[in-house]
Amino acid sequence: MKQLLNQVFNMTKHLLRLILPLVMIILASSLLATPALATGVYDMPIAPGSTWVVDKGEVISLSNEGKISSALEDLAKQTGNEVRIVTVRRLDYGETPESFTKSLFEKWFPTKEAQANESILMIDTVTNGTAIISGDKVKSLMPEAIANSIASETLAEPLRNGNKYNQAFLDASDRLVAVLSGQPDPGPPEIAETVQVKGTFKKAEETETIKGNATAWVVGLLIAATVIPMATYYIYLVIQPSSDGQ
């Protein structure tokens, strides 16, 4: 009996040596993964300079980034109106697309004079939340209604139908260039009615379920790591003496 308990106790210690590092890795990953992907204004370049697209979310192809940059650079040379397109993968906790874009606008263009001919169009690729901020002189060409339509319709509509980021930003840049060049506003894209088809992308609820399952596994492993040695210790100290006494 004593030899058997020693074997169980040794096996338990060996099991704990294997489980505990894994538990700590899983727990640390679940706690640290989300903040590591978050982007704050402090993560952005100090000044955009001649950079027209800041693709932190990595959703625009290099070829399309080149096309958009070229179009926005020509717009700046011809009209003096400058547009920056910004993508981020995830915003800091408590941040919204509007608050982030406003803070970034003030960071890049700290005075009213510097802001006058500037615009920033931004998207958070986790929620596909959009925002656009413009200076005072830009608003005479692009009223708030058109600016909001570009962010919420021209940019957002292709994302509702398959996360077509390249098409979304090409369409948005084309409309921005037209409006800020003094041309007639081409307007938002036509929204076609489509039949809902089951997609292959996980919904937010499914993602949360996966996270919940991972958490349950971690909790289960922690409980096992605690209960097994306690049970072994109980058997070793309580049941073994009783058996020996008999």
Secondary structure as UniProt FT lines:
FT   HELIX           2..37
FT   STRAND          38..39
FT   HELIX           41..43
FT   TURN            49..50
FT   STRAND          53..55
FT   TURN            56..57
FT   HELIX           62..79
FT   STRAND          82..88
FT   STRAND          90..91
FT   TURN            93..94
FT   HELIX           97..108
FT   HELIX           112..115
FT   TURN            116..117
FT   STRAND          118..124
FT   TURN            125..128
FT   STRAND          129..134
FT   HELIX           136..141
FT   HELIX           144..149
FT   HELIX           150..154
FT   TURN            155..156
FT   HELIX           157..160
FT   TURN            161..162
FT   HELIX           165..180
FT   TURN            181..182
FT   HELIX           204..234
FT   HELIX           235..239
FT   HELIX           240..245
//
